[in-house]
């Protein structure tokens, strides 16, 4: 466990306080920190990118892995602190940076993610043609459960399909509120992502298909997909796939969506 008083002193020295608007809950439990660092496989990567290093609970451990480390930090005070420490830092929103330039080579992305950007960042990392082929990310527990959800469940949706289509996703650990300062009101979970090889190349078109499918969950998915394409005879497509026309978006598995996209 980190020394809470030391953390408060560091924040005071920097003239900052944890910002709810930036989702700043600093990881303090060493056991969780060690497991996240140990989950990063350095054998086939050229660099590590950490989003939101904050006070650096993960940063010092990531430095010891022996790969070039790039930090992306939105908070100006923390960005300046790490720049003065001699690390390469980009003071920006992780959703606004040019990932094509930042991750042209084999990259591991590691983060105790600010909750408000977690879903968007996973989707962006999935569909962009990047060198990011490994991620170890901490999420709000509810978001992690949506990522891991299986077809037919209430939590299964667009995020579930995108994450599982593009990545092999594995549960790593759960962290409680006491593992952070200040403690959040909810639990968190850490997931490990390994890039999958896909049988198609147009990832953004696949995302469009999924967005159409899940646009109105109560409607039959075949009807939802008419907004994706009016060219296809969806009755014939469904017949060829051997599917019931009453299926809804959550009834199709990740592999079903991949096969449907290949068929189209």
GUTORKOL-755986 format. One record per residue (C-alpha): residue number from 1; x, y, z. Coordinates in nm, 4 decimals. Layout:
(rec NUM, (X, Y, Z));
...
***
This chain:
(rec 1, (0.0000, 0.0000, 0.0000));
(rec 2, (0.1264, 0.3459, -0.0844));
(rec 3, (0.1644, 0.6024, 0.1945));
(rec 4, (-0.1511, 0.8169, 0.1746));
(rec 5, (0.0204, 1.1042, 0.3520));
(rec 6, (0.3049, 1.0930, 0.1002));
(rec 7, (0.0529, 1.1070, -0.1840));
(rec 8, (-0.1232, 1.4048, -0.0281));
(rec 9, (0.2137, 1.5760, 0.0172));
(rec 10, (0.3061, 1.5168, -0.3480));
(rec 11, (-0.0266, 1.6589, -0.4626));
(rec 12, (0.0268, 1.9616, -0.2413));
(rec 13, (0.3772, 2.0140, -0.3819));
(rec 14, (0.2366, 2.0046, -0.7341));
(rec 15, (-0.0422, 2.2412, -0.6344));
(rec 16, (-0.3113, 2.0020, -0.7594));
(rec 17, (-0.5934, 1.7926, -0.6220));
(rec 18, (-0.7707, 1.4867, -0.7685));
(rec 19, (-1.0124, 1.6089, -1.0364));
(rec 20, (-1.3449, 1.4297, -1.0745));
(rec 21, (-1.3777, 1.5830, -1.4219));
(rec 22, (-1.0685, 1.3879, -1.5319));
(rec 23, (-1.1600, 1.0700, -1.3450));
(rec 24, (-0.8520, 1.0969, -1.1240));
(rec 25, (-0.8531, 0.8136, -0.8702));
(rec 26, (-0.4913, 0.7226, -0.8092));
(rec 27, (-0.4031, 0.3549, -0.7762));
(rec 28, (-0.2246, 0.2933, -0.4441));
(rec 29, (-0.2329, -0.0812, -0.3737));
(rec 30, (0.1033, -0.2357, -0.4604));
(rec 31, (-0.0370, -0.5840, -0.5169));
(rec 32, (-0.2630, -0.4585, -0.7947));
(rec 33, (0.0158, -0.2440, -0.9402));
(rec 34, (0.2534, -0.5427, -0.9568));
(rec 35, (-0.0026, -0.7661, -1.1277));
(rec 36, (-0.0695, -0.5042, -1.3963));
(rec 37, (0.3018, -0.4609, -1.4667));
(rec 38, (0.3564, -0.8387, -1.4746));
(rec 39, (0.0743, -0.8746, -1.7298));
(rec 40, (0.2621, -0.6697, -1.9908));
(rec 41, (0.4339, -0.9077, -2.2332));
(rec 42, (0.7483, -0.7302, -2.3548));
(rec 43, (0.8715, -1.0005, -2.5934));
(rec 44, (0.7039, -0.8746, -2.9097));
(rec 45, (0.6627, -0.5020, -2.8438));
(rec 46, (0.8807, -0.2040, -2.9327));
(rec 47, (0.7298, 0.0531, -2.6971));
(rec 48, (0.4855, 0.1056, -2.4104));
(rec 49, (0.2288, 0.3850, -2.3969));
(rec 50, (0.0681, 0.4775, -2.0665));
(rec 51, (-0.2457, 0.6906, -2.0649));
(rec 52, (-0.3011, 0.9060, -1.7571));
(rec 53, (0.0091, 0.8314, -1.5458));
(rec 54, (-0.0998, 1.0773, -1.2766));
(rec 55, (0.1326, 1.0313, -0.9769));
(rec 56, (0.3052, 0.7370, -1.1439));
(rec 57, (0.1896, 0.4254, -0.9584));
(rec 58, (0.2349, 0.2240, -1.2797));
(rec 59, (0.4956, 0.4460, -1.4450));
(rec 60, (0.8012, 0.3468, -1.2428));
(rec 61, (0.7237, -0.0225, -1.2918));
(rec 62, (0.6713, 0.0249, -1.6655));
(rec 63, (1.0095, 0.2003, -1.6910));
(rec 64, (1.1770, -0.1076, -1.5444));
(rec 65, (1.0429, -0.3266, -1.8280));
(rec 66, (1.3204, -0.1922, -2.0481));
(rec 67, (1.1135, -0.0607, -2.3392));
(rec 68, (1.0755, 0.3016, -2.4559));
(rec 69, (0.7913, 0.4585, -2.2556));
(rec 70, (0.5576, 0.7312, -2.3824));
(rec 71, (0.3112, 0.9028, -2.1472));
(rec 72, (-0.0145, 1.0716, -2.2475));
(rec 73, (-0.1391, 1.3005, -1.9719));
(rec 74, (-0.4232, 1.5518, -1.9981));
(rec 75, (-0.3567, 1.7235, -1.6642));
(rec 76, (-0.1015, 1.9990, -1.7325));
(rec 77, (0.0587, 1.9833, -1.3862));
(rec 78, (0.1222, 1.6087, -1.4082));
(rec 79, (0.2421, 1.6363, -1.7685));
(rec 80, (0.4950, 1.9019, -1.6650));
(rec 81, (0.6069, 1.6915, -1.3688));
(rec 82, (0.6855, 1.3933, -1.5904));
(rec 83, (0.8536, 1.6090, -1.8540));
(rec 84, (1.0811, 1.7497, -1.5831));
(rec 85, (1.1513, 1.3908, -1.4784));
(rec 86, (1.2968, 1.3293, -1.8230));
(rec 87, (1.0200, 1.1146, -1.9717));
(rec 88, (0.8547, 1.1630, -2.3089));
(rec 89, (0.5126, 1.3123, -2.2418));
(rec 90, (0.2259, 1.4335, -2.4579));
(rec 91, (-0.0023, 1.6788, -2.2765));
(rec 92, (-0.3299, 1.5935, -2.4491));
(rec 93, (-0.6567, 1.4015, -2.4424));
(rec 94, (-0.5895, 1.0394, -2.5405));
(rec 95, (-0.8957, 1.0505, -2.7678));
(rec 96, (-0.7580, 1.3509, -2.9577));
(rec 97, (-0.3968, 1.2501, -3.0264));
(rec 98, (-0.2742, 1.1116, -3.3586));
(rec 99, (-0.2346, 0.7452, -3.2742));
(rec 100, (-0.1107, 0.6712, -3.6248));
(rec 101, (0.2037, 0.8685, -3.5435));
(rec 102, (0.2293, 0.7582, -3.1808));
(rec 103, (0.1934, 0.3850, -3.2380));
(rec 104, (0.3344, 0.2951, -3.5807));
(rec 105, (0.5305, 0.0069, -3.4284));
(rec 106, (0.4370, -0.2811, -3.1997));
(rec 107, (0.2929, -0.1144, -2.8896));
(rec 108, (0.1539, -0.2148, -2.5504));
(rec 109, (-0.1045, 0.0264, -2.4114));
(rec 110, (-0.1330, 0.0331, -2.0315));
(rec 111, (-0.3641, 0.2477, -1.8218));
(rec 112, (-0.5731, 0.2924, -1.5130));
(rec 113, (-0.8247, 0.4493, -1.7500));
(rec 114, (-1.0294, 0.7564, -1.6674));
(rec 115, (-1.3765, 0.6045, -1.6656));
(rec 116, (-1.5291, 0.8570, -1.9048));
(rec 117, (-1.2977, 0.7674, -2.1951));
(rec 118, (-1.2635, 0.3919, -2.1433));
(rec 119, (-1.5279, 0.2658, -2.3871));
(rec 120, (-1.4369, 0.5153, -2.6593));
(rec 121, (-1.0663, 0.4358, -2.6318));
(rec 122, (-1.1225, 0.0600, -2.6630));
(rec 123, (-1.3308, 0.1115, -2.9766));
(rec 124, (-1.0742, 0.3480, -3.1273));
(rec 125, (-0.7836, 0.1141, -3.0533));
(rec 126, (-0.9833, -0.1693, -3.2102));
(rec 127, (-1.0800, -0.0206, -3.5460));
(rec 128, (-0.7785, 0.2009, -3.6162));
(rec 129, (-0.4934, 0.0490, -3.8156));
(rec 130, (-0.2333, 0.0871, -3.5423));
(rec 131, (0.0640, -0.0907, -3.3970));
(rec 132, (-0.1205, -0.1360, -3.0668));
(rec 133, (-0.1417, -0.5137, -3.0379));
(rec 134, (-0.1580, -0.5507, -2.6593));
(rec 135, (-0.3455, -0.3624, -2.3855));
(rec 136, (-0.3669, -0.3953, -2.0084));
(rec 137, (-0.6457, -0.1640, -1.8955));
(rec 138, (-0.8408, -0.0937, -1.5794));
(rec 139, (-1.2110, -0.0182, -1.6142));
(rec 140, (-1.5085, 0.0587, -1.3990));
(rec 141, (-1.6422, -0.2896, -1.3145));
(rec 142, (-1.9656, -0.2291, -1.5069));
(rec 143, (-1.7714, -0.1418, -1.8226));
(rec 144, (-1.5450, -0.4453, -1.7868));
(rec 145, (-1.8503, -0.6699, -1.7548));
(rec 146, (-1.9957, -0.5204, -2.0725));
(rec 147, (-1.6700, -0.5909, -2.2540));
(rec 148, (-1.6702, -0.9548, -2.1399));
(rec 149, (-2.0458, -1.0139, -2.1835));
(rec 150, (-2.1703, -1.3029, -2.3962));
(rec 151, (-2.4520, -1.2966, -2.6503));
(rec 152, (-2.7994, -1.3218, -2.5021));
(rec 153, (-2.7134, -1.1325, -2.1833));
(rec 154, (-2.8481, -0.7880, -2.0912));
(rec 155, (-2.4984, -0.6377, -2.0802));
(rec 156, (-2.4002, -0.7678, -2.4257));
(rec 157, (-2.3845, -0.4907, -2.6814));
(rec 158, (-2.1741, -0.2932, -2.9277));
(rec 159, (-1.8764, -0.2648, -2.6914));
(rec 160, (-1.8827, -0.6405, -2.6233));
(rec 161, (-1.8722, -0.7311, -2.9918));
(rec 162, (-1.6062, -0.4761, -3.0861));
(rec 163, (-1.3773, -0.5773, -2.7995));
(rec 164, (-1.4139, -0.9525, -2.8517));
(rec 165, (-1.3982, -0.9360, -3.2318));
(rec 166, (-1.0668, -0.7517, -3.2386));
(rec 167, (-0.9051, -0.8867, -2.9230));
(rec 168, (-0.8600, -1.1933, -2.7096));
(rec 169, (-0.9847, -1.0434, -2.3830));
(rec 170, (-0.9012, -1.1981, -2.0456));
(rec 171, (-0.9999, -1.0984, -1.6939));
(rec 172, (-0.6939, -1.0184, -1.4835));
(rec 173, (-0.8103, -0.8916, -1.1443));
(rec 174, (-1.0636, -0.6872, -0.9500));
(rec 175, (-0.9693, -0.3789, -0.7479));
(rec 176, (-1.1856, -0.2384, -0.4716));
(rec 177, (-1.2348, 0.1272, -0.3763));
(rec 178, (-0.9681, 0.1008, -0.1039));
(rec 179, (-0.7063, 0.0352, -0.3730));
(rec 180, (-0.7341, 0.4018, -0.4822));
(rec 181, (-0.6976, 0.7537, -0.3505));
(rec 182, (-0.9463, 0.9071, -0.3333));
(rec 183, (-1.1543, 0.5867, -0.3184));
(rec 184, (-1.4189, 0.5705, -0.5941));
(rec 185, (-1.7714, 0.4556, -0.5138));
(rec 186, (-1.7461, 0.1509, -0.7380));
(rec 187, (-1.5151, -0.1453, -0.7931));
(rec 188, (-1.2810, -0.1744, -1.0900));
(rec 189, (-1.1528, -0.4606, -1.3015));
(rec 190, (-0.8366, -0.5028, -1.5052));
(rec 191, (-0.8560, -0.6758, -1.8438));
(rec 192, (-0.5784, -0.7919, -2.0740));
(rec 193, (-0.6218, -0.7609, -2.4520));
(rec 194, (-0.4251, -0.9423, -2.7227));
(rec 195, (-0.4894, -0.8457, -3.0865));
(rec 196, (-0.6741, -1.1069, -3.2954));
(rec 197, (-0.6155, -1.1804, -3.6611));
(rec 198, (-0.9359, -1.0977, -3.8500));
(rec 199, (-1.0614, -1.2422, -4.1805));
(rec 200, (-1.1412, -0.8951, -4.3178));
(rec 201, (-0.9600, -0.5641, -4.3567));
(rec 202, (-1.2250, -0.2906, -4.3457));
(rec 203, (-1.2561, -0.2489, -3.9688));
(rec 204, (-1.4413, 0.0810, -3.9842));
(rec 205, (-1.7057, -0.0669, -4.2142));
(rec 206, (-1.7463, -0.3541, -3.9678));
(rec 207, (-1.8014, -0.0983, -3.6894));
(rec 208, (-2.0725, 0.0670, -3.9012));
(rec 209, (-2.2450, -0.2694, -3.9319));
(rec 210, (-2.2384, -0.3173, -3.5541));
(rec 211, (-2.3639, 0.0333, -3.4817));
(rec 212, (-2.6596, -0.0263, -3.7145));
(rec 213, (-2.7317, -0.3658, -3.5593));
(rec 214, (-2.7443, -0.2313, -3.2035));
(rec 215, (-2.9061, 0.1036, -3.2852));
(rec 216, (-3.2494, -0.0032, -3.1587));
(rec 217, (-3.2123, -0.3118, -2.9424));
(rec 218, (-3.5865, -0.3850, -2.9244));
(rec 219, (-3.6184, -0.4099, -3.3013));
(rec 220, (-3.5311, -0.7161, -3.5061));
(rec 221, (-3.1677, -0.6902, -3.6052));
(rec 222, (-3.2527, -0.7596, -3.9698));
(rec 223, (-3.4665, -0.4449, -3.9745));
(rec 224, (-3.1956, -0.2419, -3.7998));
(rec 225, (-2.9470, -0.3385, -4.0686));
(rec 226, (-3.1554, -0.1781, -4.3425));
(rec 227, (-2.9982, 0.1500, -4.2331));
(rec 228, (-2.6565, -0.0052, -4.2943));
(rec 229, (-2.7413, -0.1094, -4.6494));
(rec 230, (-3.0520, -0.0878, -4.8639));
(rec 231, (-2.8768, -0.2773, -5.1427));
(rec 232, (-2.8847, -0.6155, -4.9757));
(rec 233, (-3.1914, -0.8359, -4.9694));
(rec 234, (-3.1779, -0.9036, -4.5968));
(rec 235, (-3.4338, -1.1828, -4.6187));
(rec 236, (-3.2052, -1.3739, -4.8535));
(rec 237, (-2.9003, -1.2959, -4.6409));
(rec 238, (-3.0769, -1.4272, -4.3312));
(rec 239, (-3.1906, -1.7380, -4.5149));
(rec 240, (-2.8387, -1.8086, -4.6367));
(rec 241, (-2.7033, -1.7659, -4.2837));
(rec 242, (-2.9748, -2.0011, -4.1571));
(rec 243, (-3.1045, -1.7495, -3.9023));
(rec 244, (-3.4519, -1.6798, -3.7656));
(rec 245, (-3.5839, -1.3410, -3.8816));
(rec 246, (-3.6982, -1.2593, -3.5255));
(rec 247, (-3.3427, -1.2409, -3.3922));
(rec 248, (-3.2383, -0.9247, -3.2117));
(rec 249, (-2.8905, -0.7767, -3.2005));
(rec 250, (-2.7977, -0.9372, -2.8686));
(rec 251, (-2.8874, -1.2837, -3.0021));
(rec 252, (-2.5984, -1.2886, -3.2515));
(rec 253, (-2.2583, -1.3922, -3.1206));
(rec 254, (-1.9308, -1.2182, -3.2008));
(rec 255, (-1.8481, -1.4888, -3.4541));
(rec 256, (-2.1963, -1.4508, -3.6071));
(rec 257, (-2.1253, -1.0838, -3.6740));
(rec 258, (-1.7866, -1.1639, -3.8252));
(rec 259, (-1.9392, -1.4278, -4.0535));
(rec 260, (-2.2230, -1.1921, -4.1503));
(rec 261, (-1.9760, -0.9204, -4.2449));
(rec 262, (-1.7720, -1.1664, -4.4523));
(rec 263, (-2.0906, -1.2792, -4.6271));
(rec 264, (-2.1862, -0.9200, -4.7138));
***
